[in-house]
Amino acid sequence: MGAVPSTPRHSSSSETAEYLIATFVGEKSFPLDSDFWKKLLELPLRLRWPAHRVRQACNLFAQNNCCTRHLAKILIHLAWCLEEATQTSGAPSAVYMKAVNAVYISSVFLKYTFENSQSENLAQLYLSLDENEPIRDEFVTDQSIENLVMHNVLGFIASVDVSPNTYLLHQELLNFLLVAMSTQLLSGPTPGPKDVNPFIDAAMSQEVSLVSSVVRRLLLNYIKRPHVPLSRAYSIFSEGNQPGVLERVGSAAASIVLLPFNYLASSNGEGSRNQFADSSLHVLLVLIHYRKCLVNEESITNRSNESLTSDSVSKGSTYFSDNPYCKALENARDIEFDRVDVEGTASANNGPVVRLPFASLFDTLGTCLADETAVLLLYSLVQGNSDFLEYVLVRTDLDTLLMPILETLYNASRKTSNQIYMLLIILLILSQDSSFNASIHKMVLPAVPWYKEHLLHQTSLGSLMVIILIRTVQYNLSKLRDVYLHTTCLATLANMAPHVHRLSAYASQRLVSLFYMLSRKYNKLAELRDDKLHTKMNSIEQDNLPDDMSAELQIYTDFLRIVLEILNAILTYALPRNPEVIYAIMHRQEVFQPFKNHPRFNELLENIYTVLDFFNSRIDAQRLDGEWSVEKVLQLIINNCRSWRGEGMKMFTQLHFSYEQESHPEEFFIPYVWQLVISRSGFSFNPSAISLFPVDPNANKEIRDGEEPNIRPNGDVNEFNLHLDP
């Protein structure tokens, strides 16, 4: 059966294990059918290596792999082990032990190779066998090794249930997928035709039925959140209380190994955190947001005499391939109510339907939205899957999703700008539905304990949403100063306005204060612009200052107009149901006076003054003993709302904003997903090897779980365009 190193006689299992690992990374090549592989993968490797030993082994392996092709060979053995485990019902523990050994060893050495390679030099992986390599008869020589491995890894995940015996292997396969797909970290933020991502490209080429099964399994893992006690997870790899197979390096070299095993088993008391569920979600997010950049055939023909460089290939001559995992997520349907069953047919172009328990997915998301990856999954679902969006909109317990979203926005100062933006886009998408806007005002919240500035008692969910959106605008005005964030908040408020019902006093006050807050910014900009226009300067930069200020002034003019449109929509379509809004406008009516003759605002202010004149006249006509109190004024407003007929009000077209994702959003999402994976999964990667997004160049250690990568501003979401079409 081929050569195999002779192990030292009477040696301990630790010595034998170390000897075999040293042989694996050494100069001698062992054929695929050698007994060496059987010995290597069946040993219960319990030795603990310090970090420097792991680095030495990886470095030696990288030097010798070009001759030994041991990386390709262990990946093939991994594929064979998984095939055996998948096909054998109730596979014995030895089968799983071999597979775990194979996947773990592959992960460690594969990751080291990636971290020390350039994107264009991934041929250093040597994922092929020598021509004279003896192989099994059933091995298909024209099939790439990466395709074989990814097919069997994904096939195992999709077809083998998670159980105490398979849990550890499932977890390590998820870790392996993150390692295998991490070649994206080596490429720049703009995907190009020269990017080399062999493993994730292999995942994209799998048959549609397998892709759908993988998406379903990953989502079910996230929903069910299986947890296996440490002792049971170790039972097939350990004797008594001895450390298991993966602890040989993990605990001692946490800075080098993919995932320290003690992290998998730790319990930090966070009910929503589950390492297995989180790993499943991370893999899913990487898969659904990947896009492969290809070159048009015509472009290749026209440039046959030129070298295909990133500079010579324009964006116009490239295109992005379809992502089958993204399509599978879009095809997810509720297992309880499936449109395909009702209509009797399914579009042939849509592919297999992924059946999921939407109720459980909805509830799981509601408990996990404090985590940014859950926010991105929710965004991906409501933006891409019309059936899930429809399911969310008909739920009567919308507070399950909205309350954690609003609480996160309330704590915006402690969140990333990307997370804030994703949440605001989700709210904008939901607000595009009129039934949503109506239903949120029917749900009354007894209290909102996390809101500290004001006691919110018996406040409607809709009123709370208005309060938080306005508060977000205020925070953005003072801190982030992101125009897109302003626009998204105001667009959501505009969509909600015609359906406002019994807006609370505090929310009404905040709405009028929003106009005042923006008007102060507008007036300040107008004064600065006028001062510059009257100051004669010869400098070119100073000559440009008025133009810059005029552009910003125009932006705030638009913002003020949107707020006036919001107030108009409430007064035009919902005045009798919102006496508190009328009171707030009357109480602060002086803030509108400076803009009464403004050409952009006068028509909208005419309606507001029509309302003011109506109710002011009713107050003037009312003879009252003593002073007016808030309660008396409000009661007069309520009484006179019944006689309001809207006479003299001009009807304006309702504003309706909709969110439209960019046609090629991968330049934002691919870096964003990997930032989340690195900061949350325990996946460590050498920061100096990362080209996908900017990292602090002074970083001298790997980015690990619990640490946010130091991202420069151009990694934020303000580089990602938003289309809001009224």
N, C-alpha and C positions, 0 to 999 in steps of 0.2 A: 504493500500500500504506500510506497514512497518513503523517503527518508524521514526520520524523526530523531530529534536530539535525545540522547540517553540521559535520563535524570540521575542526579547523584543518589547512590544507593543509601538506604536508611535515612533519607532526608525527611525533614518535616514538610507538612503541606505548605507552610509559609515559604520555606526555601525553594520548594518545587515551583510554587507560583511565581516567585521572583525570577527564578531561572528561566521559566517559559516566557515571561514578559520581556526579559532581556534578549531572549532568542528572537522574539517577535520583532523587536526594533533593531535587531542586529543586521549584519551584512548578508547572511546566508538566506537564500530564497527557498521556501518550501512549497511544493506543488499543491494544488487544490485538494488532491485526494490523499495528502499526507496525514498520518495519524497525529502529527503535531497539532493540527487544528482541533481534533477531538480532545486531546489532552488539555489544550489551552482553554477551550470553552466549557469543559466539564469540571474544571477545578473550582472548588469553593474558595475563591481568592479572598483571603482575609488579611493579607498584609497591608500595613499602613505606610504609605510613602509620603515623606515631607515634600513641600512644594518644589524645592530645587531638584529633587530626584525626578519628579514628574516632568519638569522642564527639560532636564537632561535627556530623559527617555524620548520625549516628543522631538527634540532637536535631532537626536540620533536617528529616529524613525524617518524624519523628513529628509535626511541625507541619504538614507539607504533605500527609501521607497521606490525611487526611480529604477532600481535594479531588482528589488525583491517583489515589487507590486503587491506588497502585503495589504495595503489599504483596499485595493480592488478585491483581493481574495477574502478578506474578513467581511467585506460588504456582501460578497456572494454567499458566504456561509451564513451571514445574518438573514439574507433572503431565503435560503434553504431552511434554516431553523424556523422562520416564521411560516413558511409554507407547510412544514411538518406540523407545527403547532395549530395552524388553522384547519388543516385537513383531519387531524386526529381528534376525535371527540373525547373530551375529558383527558387531554394530554397529560402525561405524567410530569411530575415536578422537574425531572431531569431535562425534559424538552424546553421548559420555560427557563431553566437555569442557563442552558446554553444560549438561548436567544437573548436573555438579559446581559450575559457576558459579552456577546457579540455586539449588541447595540451600544453598550456602555463604552467598550474599548473603541468602537468606531467613532463614537461621539467625541471622545477626548482627543484622539489623534486627528480627526477631521477638522475639529474646531481650531486646533493649533495650526494646521496647514492653512486654513482660511486666514487666520490672524496674521500670518507671516507671508501672505501672497498679495500680489496686485490683482485687480479684477481681470486684467487682460492676460495674466500669467497663470490662470487656474489649470492650465495643462499640467502644471506641477503635481496635480493630484494623481496623474497616471492611472486613470480609471479605465484601464484596459489590460488584457493579458498578453503575454508574449505569444507569438505565433506558434511556437513549439510547445506551449503549455498543454499538458494532457488534461482533458475535461470530460465530464460526464456526458453520456449520450444524450440525456434530456436537456442539456444546457444549449440554449439557442445562441449561436455565435454572433448573429447579426443584431441581437438585442443589446442595447447599451446597458452597462452595469447600473447606472443611475436609474434607468427606467425600471429595471428588474427590482431594484431595492425599493423604490418608491411605490411600485405596484404592490409588493408584498407587505410593506409597512402600512400603507393605506388600507389594503385588503384586510389585514389583521384587525386594525382599529375599527373598521366598519362591520366586520362579521363576527368577531368574538366578543361575547358579553364581558362586562367588567365584573369580576368576582374576587374574593380574597386571594385565589391562586393566580389570577391574571392581572390584578391591580398594578403590581410593580412593573410588569412588562409594559402595560398600557402607558404608565407614567413615563417610563424611559423612552418609549417610542415617540411620545409627544415631545420630549426633550430633544430627541434625535432630529425630529422634523424641524425644530427651531434652529438647531445647529446647521442642518443641511441647507436650509433656506436662507441662512445668514449671509450668503454671498452678496445679497443686496446691499449690505452695509459697506461693501468695498467699492460700490459704484457711486457716481454723483447723484445729486437730487433730481436731475432731469434724466429719465430713462432714455437710453440711446441704443442703437442697433449693435454696438460693440460690447454691451454688457453681457457678462457670462454668468448665468445662473442655472447650472446643469440640473440640479435636483428639483427646484421649483418648476422649471420648464418641463421636467419629466412628470411632475404632478399634474400640470396643466394638460398633458397629452393623454391622460387616462380616460377610459371609456366613461360615457356619461352616467351610466348606472352606478359605477363605483364612486364617481364624484358625488352624486346625490346621496349615496349611502354614507359617505364620509361626512358631509355637511350635516346630515341628520344625526349621526352618532356624536359629533362634536357638540351640537346643540343640546342633545339629550344629556351628555356628560355635564354640561353647564347647568342644565335645569335640575337634574337629579342630585348633583353634587355628592357623588359617592365618597365615603370615607371608610378606610380600613384601618383598624388599630395597628399600631406599630408591630406588636408581637405577631400578629397574623400575617402582616406583609413580609415579615422576615422568616416565617416558619419554614418555607421550602428552601431557604438558603443558609440556615444557621443551625447549629447544634446547641440546644439550650439557650443561654444568654450570650453566646458568642456573636461578635459583629458579623453582619451579612456580607454578601459578595460586593456590594457597591460601596461599603464603608472603607474599602482598602485604600482609597485615595480621598474620597469625599470629605471626611471629617478633618483629615490632616492637611489637605491642600485645597481649602475652600476657595482660594483666589484663582485656582487654575481649572478645577473641574467644572463641568457644565452646571450641575446642580448639587450642592452639598446635600447628602441624604438626610441629615438632621433637619434641614429646612422642610423637606417633604413631610416629616413626621411631627413637626412642632405645632403647638397650639397656642395662638396668641389671644384667644378669647373673642376674636371678631367673628360674629355669627355668619357674616356674608362672605368671608374669605375661606376658600377651599382650594388648595394648591392644584388638585387634579382638575377641578372645574375651571380655574384660571388658566391653566396650561392649555386646556381644550379651546378656550376662547381666544387665547393668543395665537394659536395655530390657525384657527378659523379666520381671524382678522387678517393675518398675513396672507392667507390663501385668497380671500375674497377681494382684497385691494391690490393684488399684483396685476401689473399690465406689462406684457412683453412688447418692446418696440421693434418693429420690422421695417424693412426698406421696400418700397414699391419696386416691382420687377422692372418697370420702365426706367426707373432711376438707376437700377443696377446696370441695365443695358446701355443707357446713355453715358454711364461713367465707367465703362469697361476698361478704359485706358487710364483711369485714375485710381488712386488708392482710396479705400473707403474709410476716411477718417471722420471723427465726430464733427470736425469743422466743415468738411466738404458735404456732409449730408444735412440738408435743411429740414426743418420741421415739416415743410410742405411735401417732402419726398418720403416721409415715414408715416406709419400708421400703427395703431395698437391692436393686438389680437384680442378677441373676445375671451373673457374669463369664465370658464365653465362653473367655477365655484360661486362666483357672483350670481350667475344665472340660476344656479340651484337654490341659492338663498331667496332670490326673487320668486322662485316657483314654490316656495314653502306654503303649505295650506294647513288649515286647522283640521286636526284629526276628527274633531266632533262635527264639523260642518264643512264639507268640501264642495266648492263650486263645480268641480269636474263631475261629481256625482249628480248634482242638481241639473246641470245643463246637458249631461250625457256625453259630452265630447270634450276633448282637450286639444289645444293647438299643437300640431306636430312640431312646430318650431320651438316650443317652450321646453321640451324635454320632459323627463320623468318628474312627477310631483313628489316633493319632499313633505311627508305628513308629520306634523308636530302638534303637540298639545299647546295651543296658543294660550290657554288659561294659565297653565303652569309657567310658560315662558313669560307672560305678562307679570305674574306674581314674583318670579325670580328677579326680573329686571327691577321691579319695585323695591326689592330689598337690597339690591346691589348697586344702585345708581350713584352711591358715594364714590365708587371706583370708576375711574375715567374710561377703562376699557368697556365697561357695561354701557356707558354713555355712547361710545362709538358704535357698539352693537345696536343699540336702540335707534341711533341715527340711520345706520345701514338698513334696518328693517323698515322704518317709517318712510324713508326716502325711496327705497327700491322695491318694497313689497306692498302692493296696493291692498292685498287681502289682510295682511297684518295691520296696516293702518286703519282699514275699515273696522277690524275687530276692536282696536283700541278705542276708536271713536264711539262705538256702541256700548262700551262698558259703562256701567252705572257707578263704578267706583274709580273714577278718574284720579281721585286723590292718591291712589296707590302709586301712580307714576308722577303726578304733578307735585306732590308735597316734597319728595326728595329732590326734585329738579329745582323747585323754588328755594328750598333751604340751601342748596349748593350755590345758587346765584346770590342768596343773601350773604353767604360767606365768600364772595368773589375775591376778596383781597388775599385769601389763602389758597386760591385755585389758579391753575394756569389759564392764560388767555384762550388757548385752544379749547379747553374744557368749557369755559364760559360760552364761547362761540357755538360749539356743538349743541349745548343745551338751548341756546336762544334759537338756533335753526330748527330744533325739534319743536319748540313752542310755535314758531312761525308756521311750520308745516301743519301742525294741529289746528291752528287758528284759521287755516284756509277753509275749514268746514264750519258751516253755520250752525249745525246741530251741536258741535263742540262748544262754540261760543255761547249758545243758549244754555246748555246743560251745566256749565261750570258756575253759573250764577244761581242755580237751584240747589246746589250743595252747600250747606252751612257748616262751618267749622266751629266747634265749641270754643276752641282756643288755639293759639299758635305760640307755644311756649318758647320757641327759638327766636322769635322776633322780639327784640329788646327795646327798640326805640319808642314803642307805643303799645299799649295793651289792646290786643285784638281779640275781642269777645264776640261770639256769634257773627263772625265775618264770613261772607260767602267766598268760595274758592276763586270765583272770578274777581272779586275785590282784592283778594290777596295777590292774585297774578298781576293785576294792574299796579298794585303797590310795589311789588318786587321789580317789575319791568322799569318803572320810573326810578326806583332806587338804583338800578343797574345803569341807567342813563346818567344819573348823578355821579355814580362812582367812575364811570367811563370819562365823564367830563373833567373830573379832577385828576384821574390817574392815567388811564390808558390812552385816552384821546383818539380812539379808533372810530373813524367815520362809519365803517361797515357795521360796527356794533350798535352805534346810534340808530342807523337805518333799520337794522333788524328789529330792535326794540320798538321803534315807532311804527314800523310796518305791522307788527303783531298787534299793537294797540289799535291801529286803524282797522284791522280786520275784526277785532272784537267790538268796536264802538257801536255799530248799529244794533247789537244784540245785548247791550248792557242792561241789566235788570237790578234795580235797587242797589246801586253802587253805594258802598258805605261812606260815611262822612269823611273818614280819614283818607280813603282812596280818592274821593272827590277833591278834597283839599290838595292832595299830592298832584292831582292832574292839573289843577290850575297853577300850582307852584311850578310844575314842569314848564309851563309857558313862560312864567316869570324868570325862571332860571335860564332858559335859552335866550330870552329877550335881553337879559343882562349881558350875556356873552355876545349877542348880536350888536348891542349898543357899544360895547367896548371895542369890538372890531371896527365898527363904523367910525368911531372917534379916531382910532389909530390910523385908519386909512385916510381920513380927511386931513389929519395932521401931516401925514407924509405927502399928500398931494399939495399941500400949501407950503411945504418946505422944499426949496429948490436945492437939489444935490446933483453933483456931476457924476458921482460914482455909478457904474453900471449896475452893481448889486443893489444899490439903494433905489435906482430907477425901477428895478424889478419888484421892489417891495410892495408898492401899491397893487400890482397885478396879483401877487400872491395873496395879499389880504382880501382883494376883491373876490378871488376864487373861494377863500374860506368864508367870506361874508355871504356869498351865494349859497354855500352849503347850509349855513345856519338860517338863511332866509327860507330854504326848502324845509328845514326842520320845523321852523315856526309855523309854516303853512300847514304841514302835516298835523301838528297839534291842534291848530284851528279847525282842520278838517275833522279830527277826532271829536272835538267838542260839538261841531256842527252836526255830525252824524248822531250823537247822543240826543241833542236837542231836537233834531228833525224827526228821528224815528223812534225815540224812546223817552221823550220828555216826561210824560205822565208817570212813568215808572221810576224816575230818578230825581226826586225832590232834593236830595243832598247835593247833586251836581249843580242844580239851580242856585241853591244856597251858597255854595262855594264860589260860583261865578259872581253872585251879587256881593258877597263879602269882600272879594278882591277885584271888583270891577275896574278899579283905577289902573290895573296893570295893562288893560287893553287900550286905554285912551291914547298913548303915544303912537299907536299903529293904526288908528282909525282911518287916517287918510293915506296910508301907504298903498301904492298901486297893486302890490301883490296880495294885500290882506283885506282891502276895504270891503270886497263882496262878502267874504266870509264873516267879517266883523259885523256887517249889517244884520245878519241873522242873530248874532249874539246880542246886539243892542235891541233888536226887536223883542227878544225874550226879556232883557233887562227892563225895557220900557213898560212891558206888560205887567211884570210883577212889582216894579217900583211904583207904578201908578196904583196898584191894589193896596200897597202898604201906605202910600200917601193918603188914600181915600179912607183908610181904616182909622177911625177915632179910637184912641186907646188911653186908658187911664194909667199913668206911670210910663216907665221906659220899656222899650222892646227888648225881650230876651231872645236867646237862640231858639228856645222851644216855641215861643210865640211866632217868631218869623217863620220857622219851619212849618208850623201848623198852618199858617196863612198860605204858604206855598203849596202845601198838600191840598188844601181846600180849593185853591184857584187852579190847580192842575186839572181839576175835573171840568172846568169851563174853557180850558185851553183848546183852541181849534187850529192853531198854526197859521192864522191869517197873517199875511205879509211875509212869510218865510219863503226864501228862494230854495228851490230843490237843486241840489248838486248831485252829480253822479257819485255813487258810493265808491270810495277807494277800496281796492282789493289787491293785496300784494301776494305774490306767490314765489316760492323758492325754486330756483332752477340750478341744479348742479352743473358745474363746468363740464364740457364735453370730454376733457382729459384731466380729471382731478388727481391723477396719480402723483403729480409733482408735490402735492400737499400730503396725500394720504399715506403713501409708502414711507416717507420719513417719519410721519406722525405715528404710524403703527409701530415702527421699530423703536422709536423713543419710548413708547409705552411698554413694549416688551422688555426692553433693557432695564427700565426703571422699576418694573413691577414683578418680573417673573423669576428673578434670581439668575437669569441668564447673564453671564459675564462676558465681556468682549474688550479686547485691547483698544482703548480710545484712539491711539495713534493710527490704527488701521481703518478707522471709520471715515468714509468719504461721503456717506449718504446725507449727513447733516453736520453742521458745525459743532465741534466739541471743544471745550477749554483746552488749548494747546499745552497748558502747564499741568494737565492731569497726569499723574504719575502712577496711577493704579487703574485696575479694571473697573468699569462701571458695573455695579452690582445691585442686587435687590435693595429697595428702600432708598436709593439715591437717585435724585433727578439729574439727568445729564445737563451740563451747563450749556444751554442752547442760546445762541446769539439771536437777536431780534428777528433776523430774516428767516428763522425757523418757525415763526409764529403764524397764526392763521390769517393775519392781515395780508399775507401774500396770496391768499386764496380768494378769488373773486366770487362775489355773490350777485345773482341776478334777481332783482325785485321788480316785477313788471306790474304796475297798476292797471 
